[in-house]
Amino acid sequence: MAYEFTDSNFQKEVIENEKVTLIDLWAEWCGPCRLMTPIMEELSQEYDGRAIIGKLNVDDNPEVPMEYNVRGIPTFLLFKNGELKEKIVGTQSLQTLKGKIDALLS
């Protein structure tokens, strides 16, 4: 299951973590966001132990989206060593996200 990021755990789980981390910023009411759920679950299983794959609900956690200037959802934030490496806006294919993760893992 995809990890659940929050405003309160973001610093420890993302910024202070050296692992590759993919975060899906989403909301319950967002149709395209819901389409990404099975893809995020699949990525979570495939990269278990190698990368952290998770979601952050923008309605419940407004600080992170504001800090990273997120204007639309879904938005994906990709981190490595606590540093933002890429910001991707809009729905993405499984293959696209895998390619981005793999590039940072190698």
Buried (B, 14 or more C-beta within 10 A) or exposed (E): EBBEBBBEBBEEBBEEBEBBBBBBBBBEEBEEBEEBBEBBBBBBEEBEEEBBBBBBBBEEBEEBBEEEEBEEBBBBBBBBEEEBBEEBEEBBEBEEBBEBBEEBEE
